[in-house]
Amino acid sequence: MSGDPTQKHEAQEVDGLPGGRVIGRYGEPDGPLLIVVAGLHGNEPAGVEACRRLFERLGSERSAMQGRAVAFIGNLTALEREERFVDRDLNRMWSTEDLAVLGGDSSHHTVEQREQRELIASMESELDNGRHPVIVIDLHSTSAFGAPFCIISDTLQNRRIAFPWSVPVILGLEEAIHGTIQEYFGARGYITAAVEGGQHRDPETADRLESVLWITLVTAGFLRESDVPGLSAHRDCLRRVSRGLPSVVEVFYRHGLVANNGFEMQPGFRNFSTVRRGQRVARDGDGDIVARANGLLILPNYQKSGNDGFFLGRRVPRFWLQLSTLVRKARMDRLLTLLPGVQRQPSAHGDVVVKAGGRLAPRILHLMGYQKRASDGRNRVYRRRPEGPA
């Protein structure tokens, strides 16, 4: 890696725990900003390890970086306890309603609310400089074994950062779960992605997440390819483990959990296992749980925490992605109201209302970059995903 001894750089608190929330900072004050969050779930230490390695190497080799990278530990308390969370899942607390209560009396806050307040303050101090672009990457691992994958809200700017990783890209998950940190930053127009590196305790998971970070620094222009001699090995690491898997998958079903109902996945499933309609995939206190349709199993829950049992997804054809790019660049969504049952809602966000029941309109709305925001059983409200800072 080439270096510039005149460049200002930092590699502070690289050891992470117990040094504080900052895993590392590096780079110069001007230019783009990369924020990495690791350990948002306390039983997922691989992301923290990946960040430690990244900043140790950046600091030791005095890499000449354009812009600045900083990494934070999300839930210090849960990470110390090696638990997903203490009181509540910190990655389900980023809705407008949840954030509104953080301004109240902090003496009544839960562990995760205190963690969230500190994390927001730390991240906002980096964002105060008004630099663009801003990229926020949330590092995770899963209870099931399987290949790494990433989760994005389907915007063109998010595709540009995620596709070079060469791992499966999951779309539509933000319509199935709400209150994630990715949703929070995505609504502000920042480039965002969550990356699942593999099983929690698999030693390769940290390797994969580290590879994602190096590739991101090159793809986004923080470093030149020549600055990362091991870049081809990082790319090969992700391509090899993802070989034979679909490039893009869209989630169409979430199985939510009922507290204390004894949910247990059938053993042996991995991320992207193929399941058939009617196949038993889990059971709980009410009996067998079967797949509602043919699909790919995503995030099967083999841990005793969380409220998501599993998701089902389907492959997205390459031509559909290419068509959606053309449609969005041409802003063909201005013609949406020509579709039957679609009306433009008078709001600053340009929301559209679609009568429930039809299948064609939602698919076209996804094609044009819209996501479902609300549903009352009769109507669904869709909003165009922001491309760029709000």
C-alpha positions in Angstrom: 0.0 0.0 0.0 1.5 3.4 -1.0 1.7 6.1 1.7 1.9 9.8 1.9 3.8 10.9 5.0 2.4 14.5 4.7 -1.2 13.3 5.0 -3.0 13.7 8.3 -4.3 10.4 9.6 -5.7 8.8 12.8 -6.1 5.3 14.0 -7.5 6.0 17.4 -8.9 3.4 19.8 -8.3 0.6 17.3 -8.6 -2.0 20.0 -12.3 -1.3 20.4 -13.4 -2.9 23.7 -12.8 -1.8 26.4 -11.5 1.5 24.9 -14.9 2.9 24.0 -17.4 3.2 21.1 -14.9 4.2 18.5 -13.1 1.3 16.9 -11.0 3.5 14.6 -10.8 6.8 12.6 -8.6 7.4 9.6 -8.3 9.9 6.8 -8.5 13.6 6.1 -11.3 16.0 7.0 -12.2 16.8 3.4 -13.9 14.5 1.0 -16.4 11.6 1.3 -17.2 9.9 4.6 -17.6 6.2 5.4 -19.3 5.3 8.6 -19.2 1.7 9.7 -21.3 0.3 12.5 -20.4 -3.1 14.0 -21.8 -4.9 17.0 -25.3 -3.4 16.8 -26.3 -6.9 18.0 -24.1 -8.0 20.8 -23.8 -11.6 19.8 -22.2 -10.6 16.5 -18.5 -9.8 17.2 -17.1 -10.5 13.7 -17.9 -7.0 12.4 -15.9 -5.4 15.3 -12.9 -7.7 14.5 -13.1 -6.8 10.8 -13.0 -3.1 11.6 -10.1 -3.5 14.0 -8.1 -5.2 11.3 -8.9 -2.5 8.8 -7.8 0.4 10.9 -4.7 -1.3 12.2 -3.5 -1.9 8.7 -4.5 1.6 7.5 -2.6 3.1 10.4 0.5 0.9 10.2 0.9 1.4 6.4 0.0 5.1 6.5 -2.3 4.8 3.5 -3.1 7.9 1.5 -6.8 8.2 1.8 -9.1 10.6 0.0 -11.8 11.3 2.6 -12.4 9.8 6.0 -13.5 6.5 7.5 -14.7 5.9 11.0 -16.2 2.8 12.7 -18.3 2.5 15.8 -19.5 -0.2 18.1 -23.3 -0.1 18.2 -24.2 -1.8 21.4 -21.3 -1.9 23.9 -23.3 -3.4 26.8 -24.7 -6.3 24.8 -21.4 -6.9 23.2 -19.7 -7.2 26.6 -22.5 -9.7 27.6 -22.3 -11.5 24.2 -26.1 -11.2 23.9 -28.1 -9.9 20.9 -29.6 -7.2 23.1 -30.4 -6.5 26.8 -33.8 -4.9 26.8 -34.8 -4.5 23.1 -33.3 -5.1 19.7 -31.2 -2.0 18.9 -31.7 -2.5 15.2 -35.5 -2.1 15.4 -35.4 1.2 17.3 -34.8 3.8 14.5 -38.3 4.7 13.6 -39.6 8.3 14.0 -41.7 7.2 17.0 -38.8 5.5 18.7 -36.4 8.4 18.2 -38.9 10.9 19.5 -38.7 9.5 23.0 -34.9 9.9 23.2 -35.2 13.5 24.0 -37.1 12.9 27.3 -35.9 12.0 30.8 -32.9 9.7 30.2 -33.2 8.3 33.8 -36.0 6.1 32.5 -34.3 5.0 29.4 -33.5 1.3 28.7 -30.0 0.0 28.1 -30.5 0.2 24.3 -32.0 3.7 24.5 -28.8 4.9 26.3 -26.7 3.1 23.7 -28.7 4.6 20.9 -28.3 8.2 22.3 -24.5 7.8 22.5 -24.2 6.2 19.1 -26.3 8.9 17.4 -24.2 11.7 19.1 -21.0 10.0 17.9 -22.2 9.6 14.3 -23.7 13.1 14.1 -20.4 14.6 15.2 -18.9 13.1 12.0 -21.8 14.2 9.9 -21.7 17.8 11.1 -19.0 18.6 8.6 -21.5 18.3 5.7 -19.3 16.1 3.6 -20.7 14.2 0.6 -21.1 11.5 -0.4 -21.8 9.7 2.9 -21.8 5.9 3.0 -23.1 4.0 6.0 -22.4 0.3 6.3 -23.9 -1.9 9.0 -22.0 -5.1 9.7 -23.8 -8.2 10.9 -23.6 -12.0 11.1 -26.3 -14.7 11.2 -27.2 -17.7 13.4 -27.3 -19.9 10.3 -24.4 -21.0 8.2 -24.2 -20.0 4.6 -22.7 -17.4 2.2 -22.4 -13.7 3.0 -25.0 -11.4 1.5 -26.0 -7.7 1.7 -29.3 -6.0 2.2 -30.1 -2.7 0.5 -33.0 -0.4 -0.1 -33.2 -0.5 -3.8 -31.8 2.8 -5.0 -29.3 3.2 -7.8 -26.7 4.7 -5.5 -27.0 1.7 -3.1 -26.6 -0.7 -6.0 -23.4 1.0 -7.1 -21.8 0.4 -3.7 -23.2 -3.2 -3.1 -22.9 -4.9 -6.5 -19.0 -4.7 -6.6 -19.0 -7.0 -3.5 -20.1 -9.9 -5.7 -22.3 -11.3 -2.9 -26.1 -11.9 -3.2 -28.1 -8.7 -2.8 -31.4 -8.8 -0.9 -34.1 -6.3 -1.9 -37.4 -5.6 -0.2 -36.5 -6.5 3.4 -37.2 -2.9 4.5 -40.8 -3.5 3.6 -40.9 -6.6 6.0 -39.0 -5.2 9.0 -39.0 -1.6 10.2 -36.9 0.6 12.5 -33.5 -0.4 11.3 -30.5 1.9 11.3 -30.3 1.4 7.6 -33.8 2.7 7.2 -32.9 5.8 9.3 -29.9 6.8 7.2 -31.5 5.8 3.9 -34.4 8.2 4.6 -31.8 11.0 4.8 -30.6 10.1 1.3 -27.3 8.6 2.3 -25.8 5.5 0.6 -26.5 2.6 3.0 -26.1 -1.2 3.1 -26.2 -3.9 5.7 -23.8 -6.9 5.3 -24.3 -10.3 6.7 -20.9 -11.9 6.7 -21.8 -15.5 7.7 -22.4 -17.4 10.9 -21.7 -15.6 14.2 -18.7 -17.8 15.3 -17.4 -18.9 11.9 -13.8 -17.6 11.7 -14.3 -16.8 8.1 -17.1 -14.3 8.8 -14.7 -11.6 10.0 -12.5 -12.2 6.9 -15.5 -11.7 4.6 -16.6 -8.5 6.3 -13.1 -7.1 6.2 -13.0 -7.9 2.4 -16.3 -5.9 2.0 -14.7 -2.9 3.7 -11.5 -2.9 1.5 -13.6 -3.2 -1.6 -15.8 -0.4 -0.5 -12.8 2.0 0.1 -11.7 1.3 -3.5 -15.1 1.4 -5.2 -16.1 4.7 -3.5 -12.7 6.3 -4.3 -11.2 6.5 -0.8 -8.2 4.4 -2.0 -6.8 3.5 -5.3 -6.6 -0.1 -6.4 -2.8 0.1 -6.2 -3.1 1.1 -2.6 -4.5 -2.3 -1.6 -2.1 -5.0 -2.8 -4.5 -7.8 -1.5 -7.5 -6.4 -3.2 -7.8 -9.3 -5.7 -7.7 -11.8 -2.8 -10.5 -9.9 -1.1 -12.6 -10.0 -4.2 -11.8 -13.7 -4.8 -12.8 -14.4 -1.2 -16.3 -13.1 -1.7 -16.8 -14.5 -5.3 -15.7 -17.9 -4.3 -18.1 -18.3 -1.4 -21.0 -16.8 -3.4 -20.5 -19.0 -6.5 -23.7 -20.5 -7.8 -26.0 -18.3 -5.7 -28.4 -15.7 -7.2 -27.1 -12.2 -7.7 -30.2 -10.5 -6.5 -33.1 -11.8 -4.4 -36.4 -10.0 -3.5 -38.1 -10.9 -0.2 -41.8 -11.6 -0.5 -42.6 -13.2 2.9 -41.6 -12.8 6.6 -42.5 -15.2 9.3 -42.8 -13.2 12.5 -42.5 -14.8 15.9 -44.9 -14.8 18.9 -43.2 -14.4 22.2 -42.7 -17.6 24.2 -44.3 -19.8 21.6 -41.4 -22.3 21.4 -40.3 -21.5 17.8 -37.6 -23.9 16.4 -36.3 -24.1 12.9 -35.8 -27.5 11.4 -32.1 -28.3 11.5 -29.9 -28.1 8.5 -31.1 -25.0 6.7 -28.7 -22.5 5.4 -29.1 -19.0 4.0 -30.4 -19.5 0.4 -31.6 -23.1 0.9 -34.4 -23.9 -1.6 -37.7 -24.8 -0.1 -40.9 -26.0 -1.7 -44.5 -24.9 -0.9 -45.9 -27.0 1.9 -42.4 -28.1 3.1 -42.0 -28.1 6.9 -39.3 -25.6 7.8 -40.0 -25.0 11.5 -42.4 -25.6 14.4 -43.8 -23.8 17.4 -46.4 -24.3 20.1 -49.1 -24.3 17.5 -47.5 -27.1 15.4 -45.6 -27.4 12.1 -44.8 -24.3 10.1 -44.6 -24.9 6.4 -43.3 -22.7 3.5 -46.2 -20.8 1.9 -44.6 -20.8 -1.5 -41.6 -22.0 -3.4 -38.6 -19.8 -2.6 -35.2 -19.3 -1.1 -34.9 -19.4 2.7 -33.2 -16.3 4.2 -32.1 -15.6 7.8 -33.5 -18.9 9.4 -33.5 -18.2 13.1 -31.4 -20.7 15.1 -30.9 -18.4 18.1 -33.3 -17.8 21.0 -33.7 -14.1 20.4 -35.2 -11.8 17.8 -38.7 -11.7 16.4 -38.0 -12.8 12.9 -38.4 -16.6 12.3 -37.3 -16.6 8.6 -37.9 -14.9 5.3 -38.7 -16.2 1.8 -37.3 -14.7 -1.4 -37.2 -15.1 -5.1 -34.6 -14.5 -7.7 -34.7 -11.2 -9.6 -33.9 -11.5 -13.3 -31.0 -9.4 -14.6 -33.2 -7.8 -17.3 -35.5 -6.5 -14.6 -32.7 -4.7 -12.9 -31.5 -3.2 -16.2 -35.0 -2.1 -17.1 -35.5 -0.5 -13.7 -32.3 1.5 -14.2 -33.6 2.9 -17.4 -37.1 3.6 -16.1 -35.7 5.5 -13.0 -33.2 7.6 -15.0 -36.1 8.6 -17.4 -38.3 9.4 -14.3 -41.1 7.4 -15.8 -42.8 7.4 -12.4 -44.4 10.6 -13.5 -46.8 8.4 -15.5 -47.8 6.3 -12.5 -51.3 7.8 -12.2 -52.1 6.4 -15.6 -52.2 2.9 -14.0 -55.7 1.8 -12.8 -56.1 2.2 -9.0 -53.1 4.5 -8.5 -53.5 8.0 -7.2 -51.0 10.6 -6.2 -51.2 11.7 -2.6 -50.9 15.4 -1.8 -47.7 15.3 0.3 -44.2 16.7 0.2 -42.9 13.2 -0.5 -45.0 12.6 -3.6 -46.5 9.4 -2.1 -48.9 7.3 -4.2 -51.8 5.3 -3.0 -52.6 1.9 -4.5 -55.8 -0.1 -4.0 -54.9 -3.4 -2.3 -55.4 -6.6 -4.2 -53.7 -6.1 -7.5 -50.2 -7.5 -8.1 -49.2 -5.6 -11.2 -49.1 -2.1 -9.6 -46.8 -3.0 -6.7 -44.3 -4.7 -9.1 -44.2 -1.6 -11.3 -43.8 0.6 -8.3 -40.8 -1.4 -7.2 -39.4 -1.1 -10.7 -39.6 2.6 -10.5 -37.9 2.8 -7.1 -40.9 3.0 -4.7 -41.3 1.1 -1.4 -44.4 0.4 0.6 -44.8 2.7 3.6 -48.1 1.7 5.0 -51.2 -0.4 4.5 -54.7 -0.4 6.0 -56.0 -3.5 4.2 -57.8 -1.5 1.5 -55.0 0.8 0.3 -51.2 0.8 0.3 -49.1 3.9 0.4 -45.8 3.9 -1.5 -43.0 6.4 -1.4 -40.1 6.9 -3.8 -36.7 6.0 -2.2 -34.5 9.0 -2.0 -31.5 9.2 -4.3 -29.0 11.6 -2.5 -29.2 13.6 0.7 -32.6 15.0 1.6 
